[in-house]
Amino acid sequence: MSVPYDLSRTKSHDLGGYRRPTRGGVLLFSIGEPIPKDVCDAKPSVACRTAWNLSRSEDFTRFFHNWLDGLVTALIWAVMAFVLAMVFRYYVHRLITRITARIATGTVPGRMRAKPQTTATALMNERRRQRMETLGSVLRSIASVVIYGVAIFTVLGEIGLNLTPILTGATVVGAAVAFGAQNTIKDLLAGLFMLLEDQYGVGDVVDTGSAKGTVEAVSLRITRLRDVNGVVWYVRNGEINRLGNESQNWGRALLDVPIAPDQDVDDIRKLLQETADALAADPDWEELILEDPSVWGVQALTNDAVVVRVTIKTAPNQQHKVTRELRARVKRAFDEAGVTLGSLA
């Protein structure tokens, strides 16, 4: 749709390689007409095209193209890239949060599932929750760095910046850092896999080979332990080649009872079973015991003793406490029954 004018009263002006009509010395234009070739490039940018459509002024559009087009185009690309990056980051973070939250609400094994919430169960759930929060935080940070990094390089590439020297320099610097800090990278990777595999967590009693104690703090690089003497040990995650966890998921109270060789083994087994069952039925101890106690039978024979083994499956990190109480109850039961203990010496 064109603005009406009288062709017989118009002159033509040559602008940018094609002729435009004028009327009374005033330039006329048509809606949707092309941009003059000498104003923008052969392939005008969105910003330059918008400047022309809003102003219809060749001088302003030419000034905009020469001085502001690159900046505005870069800003448009930056805004678009970072808006998309923020949206993508939001959904990635949401997915990570949902996955870690679902893992954090996992069930506990054995007899504890059929029981109401107890202190031991609460400790297990809290430990799992803390571990998954830590892992989720690490994964969200990695996702943010990757997403925003891609967005930044996309914008730099679109504004015409040569990324080859930057990528080459980053590769050289990364290789130098990786070579010089390979032990640190090894520790970080070991810490990440430790979190992913749930090898141990705060409150666990672990044996790393070089140190044994209760875990007080865990990071991607260092694990801090405190042993039974109160000594704090700092162990690099990358240096842990073999690890024993005494408190993961459940524990086992194990008691080897030596009795004199002349005692009746069947009677002793029955007495030990009754004593262990009484402990499991005690309201003060039942929440720490996951399964019914079991008397495995004769574990060893010597000239001076017959060793009978009793086991109880317990809540994590509670086996030593249960073992001490079971030992005290067995001693009282033997005293009452007149059972003679054997000698392991």
N, C-alpha and C positions, 0 to 999 in steps of 0.2 A: 504494500500500500504506500503510494508516494504522495508527497505534498503537491497540490495542484500548481501548475505554473504554465505560462504561455510560451510555447517553444519559439514563437516568432520574436519574442522580446528577450530572449535569453542569450547569454554569451557562454562560452565554454572556457574553463580553466583546466590546464593540464596539470594534474596532481598525481605524482607517484606512478606515472606510466599509463594513466587512463584519464579521460576527460569527464569533468563533473559540470552540470549545468548551474548557472547563476541567474538571478533575477534582480535587476536593479543594483547589481554589484554585490548582492548577498548570496553566499553559497547555499545551495539547496541540497537536501539529502533525502535518502529513502530509508525507511525502517528496515533493518536487516542488511544494509549494504555492506560490502566488504571493507576491511580496514585498508587505508592507503598503503602501498608497498614501501614507501620511504619513511613510514612512521614506525612500524614494527618489523620484525624479521619475517622471512617467508613463512615460517611457522610460528605465529605469535603465541606468546604464553597466555595463560588464563588471566594473569594480572594485567597484562597490556591490553588484552581484548576487553576486559572489564573497564579499564580506564577510558578506552575509546567509546564504549557504549554509554558510559555515564556522562562523559564530557562533550563528545563530538567535536573536540578541539584537537587539531593536528599538532599545534604547538605544545599543548599540555601533554598529549599522549606521547609526543617525541621526547619531551623532558622526562616524563615518567619512565619511558623505555630506557633512556640513557643513564638515569641516575637512581631510579627506585625499583625498576623491574626486578633486578636480581635479588635485592633485599626482600621485597614483598613475596616473590616466588619462593625464596628460601623459607620465609616465615610460614607461608601456606603449607609447604611440604613438611616443615617441622611440626606444625600444629596437627596436621593430618596423621603424621607418623606417630606422634606421641599420644594422640587420642586413641588410635588403634592399639598402640602398645599398652596403654593403661587398661583398655577394655580386655585385651588378651591376658594381661597380667592378672586382672581381677578374676577371670574365670579359671586361670591356672592355679592361683592361690586358693580359690574356693574348692577346686578339685583336690588339692593337696590337703587342705584342712579337713574335708570330708573323709578322705582315705585315712588320715592319721587318727581322726576321732573315732572312726569305726574300729581301727585296730586297738585303740586305747580302751574300748569297752568290751574287749574279749573276755571269755569266761575263764574260770579257774578250774583246775582239774580235780577229779576224784570226789571224795566225800564232801568236800567243802561246797560243792555246787548245790547240794541238797540242804545246806544249812542257811540260816539267815545271815545277814551281814554281820561280820565280826571284826575285831581289831586286826587280825591277821589278813582277812580278806581286804579290808580297807587299805592296809599298807601295800598289798600287792597291786590293787587298783590305782593307788596314788603313784606308785613307782612307775607303772605302765603309762599312766597319764603324763608324768613328767618326762619320761623318755620320748614319748611321741610328740610332745610339745617341742622338745629340743630338736628332734629330727625334722618336724614340720617347719620350724624356724629356719633351719639350715637349708632345706629344700626351697622354701619360699625366697630366701636370699639369693640362692643360685639362679632360680627362675627369673627374678627381677634383674639381675646383672645381665643374663643372656638376652632377655627381651629388650631391655633398654639399650644394650650394646648394638643389637641388630638395628633398632630404630635410629640410633645416632649414625651408624655407618650408611644406612639407607639415605638419610638426609644429606650427608656429606657427599655421597655419590651423585645425588640428583642436582645439587648446586654446582657440579662440575669439578669438585676437588679431586685431585689424583690420589687415590687411596693406596696405590702400589707402594710408595715409599713408607707410608704409615704402617701398612701391614707387614712390610719387610722389616722395618725397625722393631715393630712389636714382636715379630717372630724371633729376631736376634736377641732382644732383651729377654723374652720368655725363655729361650733356650739357655741363656746365661744364668738367669735366676734359677731355672730348674736344675742346672748342673751344680750351681753353688749351694742350693738349698734342697738338695735331693733328700736329705734326712728329714727335713721339716715336711716336705711333701709326702714322704713315706708315712710319717706320723699322722698327718691329716687324713690321708686315705685310709689308714688303719682305723683311725677314730670314726670315720664315716661308716665304714663297714661294720664296726663294732656296734654303732647305733642301729644300723639297718637290721643286723642279725640278733640284736638284743642279747649280746654275750654277757653283759653285766650292767649294773646300774648302782646308783647311790643307795647305800645300806646293805649291799651284798658283801659277803665274806668271800674273798677270792685269793687264790694262790697264783702269782704270776711267775713263779720260779725264783726270781730274785727277791721278792718280798711277798709277805702274806699279811692280810689284815682286812679291815672293813673299809669299803669304798666311801670316801667322804665327798669327793667331787670328780666329775668327769667332763672333760672338754675334748675337742677334736684332736688335740696334740698330747695332752698330759692326763694321767689318772693319778689321783691323790689317795693314798691308803694310810690307815693308822693301825699299827699292829697291837697285839695284846699288851705290850709294854708301854704303849702310848707314843711310840716313835712314828712320826709322819714320813711316809715314803712317796717320792714323786717318780712315777714310772712313765717313760715315753711309750706311747701306744705302738709305735713302729718297732719297738724292741721286745714286745711281748710275743714270743713264739709259741708258748704253751700256757694255757690258763685253766685253772680249776675253779669253778664257781660252786660254793657250798650252800648257796641259798637261792637258787633259781627254781621257781615253780613249786618245789616242795623239798623237804629234807627227810632224813631218816635217823631216828634215834636208835643206836645200836649198842647193846650191852652184852658183853661176854661174862657169864657168871661161872667161876670155878667152884666146884663142889668136891668134897672128899670122894675117893674112889669107891668107898663102901656104901655110899648113899644110893637109894633107888632112883634111877633116872626118870622113870615114868612119873613118880610122885613129885619129883622136882619140877618136871615140865608142867604138870598140872598146877602146882603152886605158883610158878612163874606166870602162867597164863591168867590165873585168877587175879594176881597182883596187877598185871598190866591192864586187864580189863577194868579193874576198879579205878585205875588212874584215868583211863579213857572215859569212864562214866562220871568222873568228878566234874561238877559244873565249872570249877575254876580252871580246868585243864582241857575240857572237851573241845573248846574252840581251836586249840592248837593241834589237835590230832585229826588227821584226815581219813584214816582207815583203821579198822580193828587191829589191835596188836597181834603179833604172830610170834610163836616160839618155834624157831627153825630146828632146834634139836642140838645134838652133840656136835660141837664145832672142832674140838681138839681133845686128844687124850695124852696124858702124861702119867708118870708113876705116882705123882702126888695130887693130881686133879683131873676131873672130867669137866670140860668147858661146854656150857650150854648157852646158846645165843638167843637173845630176845630182840625183836625189831618192832619199831612203831613209825609209821609214816606221819610226818608232822608238817606244819606250815613252814614256809621258807624261813630259814635262819633261826628256827626254834628247836632244832634237834638237840643242841647241847643242853638247853634248859630242861627239856623233857627227859633227857638221859640222866641228868643229875637227880631229878625228882624220882625217876624210876629206880635208880640205884639205892636211894634212901628207903623207899618202900620195900624193896626186895630185902634189904638188911633187916628191917623190922619184922617182915614176914618170916624170914629164916630164924630170927631169934625166938619168935613165938612158937615156931614149929620145931625148934631144936635141930635145925639142919646145920651140919658142919661144913664150913667152907674149905676148899682145897687150896693148895699153894702152887703158884705159877713159877716160883723161883727154881 
